[in-house]
Amino acid sequence: MLNIKSKMFEESKKSTASEKIIVNIIVFIVVFFIITLAESVIPSVMSNSELNQRFIAEGLIENRDMKRMIEISMEVNMQPKYFITTLLCTAFGTLISIIYCRFIEARYIRSMGVRREKAGIHYLQGLVVGIILMTSIVLLSLLFGINSISLCQNINFGLIGLYFIGFLVQGMSEEFIFRGYLMTTIGARHKPIIAIVISAVGFSLAHITNPGFSPLVFFNLALFGAFASVYMIYFDDIWGVCAIHSIWNFTQGSVYGISVSGSGNTESVFRTSAVSSSVLLTGGDFGIEGSIITTLVLGTGTAVILYKMSRQKAIS
């Protein structure tokens, strides 16, 4: 079994978290539920009136056609004014994670990877890494004839700028929840590899209700979680993975025009369309994150980080 050294795990040992892994997982589920509720209040209030009007217009209140109601909910919530609000409201995830770790587990936020040293440099490096990863996936899909790409007409760069800000907030939030909080809490009491696996699987399962979710999607999302975990451990702070996660989603959705985790299409610079009919290659409704190409790129990225860690004696 891999033996991974991490300053964050050592610092997290000062917390009041339970020694029992099942208790930690149950507590995380409760905290995650609170986060989900907090993040959904404002977008739900904003879209409620329009949703009810659509439901009434199609008679869905009476016949209870849940499938159609879900479709309409997706259509309405993907409108820029609601979707961008949803992205911005994920800031509650970051805030609640920090509050929980600092005041409930009673540990300093530096144990979550929040450090000042080289924060800006690591964030910029993360942006570059995230762009390289997603661009590599898209280029490989074009090279093998899986997808085609075209430049969009009448591009709304102002709206794309708002999506950029939204994804910066959203990517950071998920990293604080699953890596800054969950991984370091588990890693403080158990072997680091267990913490990495649990945070990666938890991150993947959080997307289980998204359209197009499949076994390969589950694996790829868990692989992304594992990559983010070892990247965070290698650089000893959370800023790099926050940047990677944010720019991964932004580049995927608002640059290349690919559905982000099954959320649907947004305003983008390019529009990427499937040429192949194979869900294994295209990712289907979930988007390119569900493609075997993503598996190869993320697997390579994870192997590179593990190799670098072994060279620095941070892993054995």
Secondary structure in CASP SS format (residue, H / E / C, confidence):
PFRMAT SS
TARGET T0000
AUTHOR 0000-0000-0000
METHOD secondary structure of the structure
MODEL  1
M C 1.00
L C 1.00
N C 1.00
I E 1.00
K C 1.00
S C 1.00
K H 1.00
M H 1.00
F H 1.00
E H 1.00
E H 1.00
S H 1.00
K C 1.00
K C 1.00
S C 1.00
T C 1.00
A C 1.00
S C 1.00
E C 1.00
K C 1.00
I H 1.00
I H 1.00
V H 1.00
N H 1.00
I H 1.00
I H 1.00
V H 1.00
F H 1.00
I H 1.00
V H 1.00
V H 1.00
F H 1.00
F H 1.00
I H 1.00
I H 1.00
T H 1.00
L H 1.00
A H 1.00
E H 1.00
S H 1.00
V H 1.00
I H 1.00
P H 1.00
S H 1.00
V H 1.00
M H 1.00
S H 1.00
N H 1.00
S H 1.00
E H 1.00
L H 1.00
N H 1.00
Q H 1.00
R H 1.00
F H 1.00
I H 1.00
A H 1.00
E C 1.00
G C 1.00
L H 1.00
I H 1.00
E H 1.00
N H 1.00
R C 1.00
D C 1.00
M H 1.00
K H 1.00
R H 1.00
M H 1.00
I H 1.00
E H 1.00
I H 1.00
S H 1.00
M H 1.00
E H 1.00
V H 1.00
N H 1.00
M C 1.00
Q C 1.00
P H 1.00
K H 1.00
Y H 1.00
F H 1.00
I H 1.00
T H 1.00
T H 1.00
L H 1.00
L H 1.00
C H 1.00
T C 1.00
A H 1.00
F H 1.00
G H 1.00
T H 1.00
L H 1.00
I H 1.00
S H 1.00
I H 1.00
I H 1.00
Y H 1.00
C H 1.00
R H 1.00
F H 1.00
I H 1.00
E C 1.00
A C 1.00
R C 1.00
Y C 1.00
I H 1.00
R H 1.00
S H 1.00
M H 1.00
G C 1.00
V C 1.00
R C 1.00
R C 1.00
E C 1.00
K C 1.00
A H 1.00
G H 1.00
I H 1.00
H H 1.00
Y H 1.00
L H 1.00
Q H 1.00
G H 1.00
L H 1.00
V H 1.00
V H 1.00
G H 1.00
I H 1.00
I H 1.00
L H 1.00
M H 1.00
T H 1.00
S H 1.00
I H 1.00
V H 1.00
L H 1.00
L H 1.00
S H 1.00
L H 1.00
L H 1.00
F C 1.00
G C 1.00
I C 1.00
N E 1.00
S E 1.00
I E 1.00
S E 1.00
L E 1.00
C C 1.00
Q C 1.00
N C 1.00
I C 1.00
N C 1.00
F H 1.00
G H 1.00
L H 1.00
I H 1.00
G H 1.00
L H 1.00
Y H 1.00
F H 1.00
I H 1.00
G H 1.00
F H 1.00
L H 1.00
V H 1.00
Q H 1.00
G H 1.00
M H 1.00
S H 1.00
E H 1.00
E H 1.00
F H 1.00
I H 1.00
F H 1.00
R H 1.00
G H 1.00
Y H 1.00
L H 1.00
M H 1.00
T H 1.00
T H 1.00
I H 1.00
G H 1.00
A H 1.00
R H 1.00
H C 1.00
K C 1.00
P H 1.00
I H 1.00
I H 1.00
A H 1.00
I H 1.00
V H 1.00
I H 1.00
S H 1.00
A H 1.00
V H 1.00
G H 1.00
F H 1.00
S H 1.00
L H 1.00
A C 1.00
H C 1.00
I C 1.00
T C 1.00
N C 1.00
P C 1.00
G C 1.00
F C 1.00
S C 1.00
P H 1.00
L H 1.00
V H 1.00
F H 1.00
F H 1.00
N H 1.00
L H 1.00
A H 1.00
L H 1.00
F H 1.00
G H 1.00
A H 1.00
F H 1.00
A H 1.00
S H 1.00
V H 1.00
Y H 1.00
M H 1.00
I H 1.00
Y H 1.00
F H 1.00
D C 1.00
D C 1.00
I C 1.00
W H 1.00
G H 1.00
V H 1.00
C H 1.00
A H 1.00
I H 1.00
H H 1.00
S H 1.00
I H 1.00
W H 1.00
N H 1.00
F H 1.00
T H 1.00
Q H 1.00
G H 1.00
S H 1.00
V H 1.00
Y C 1.00
G C 1.00
I C 1.00
S C 1.00
V C 1.00
S C 1.00
G C 1.00
S C 1.00
G C 1.00
N C 1.00
T C 1.00
E C 1.00
S C 1.00
V C 1.00
F E 1.00
R E 1.00
T E 1.00
S E 1.00
A E 1.00
V C 1.00
S C 1.00
S C 1.00
S C 1.00
V H 1.00
L H 1.00
L H 1.00
T H 1.00
G C 1.00
G H 1.00
D H 1.00
F H 1.00
G C 1.00
I H 1.00
E H 1.00
G H 1.00
S C 1.00
I H 1.00
I H 1.00
T H 1.00
T H 1.00
L H 1.00
V H 1.00
L H 1.00
G H 1.00
T H 1.00
G H 1.00
T H 1.00
A H 1.00
V H 1.00
I H 1.00
L H 1.00
Y H 1.00
K H 1.00
M H 1.00
S H 1.00
R H 1.00
Q C 1.00
K C 1.00
A C 1.00
I E 1.00
S C 1.00
END
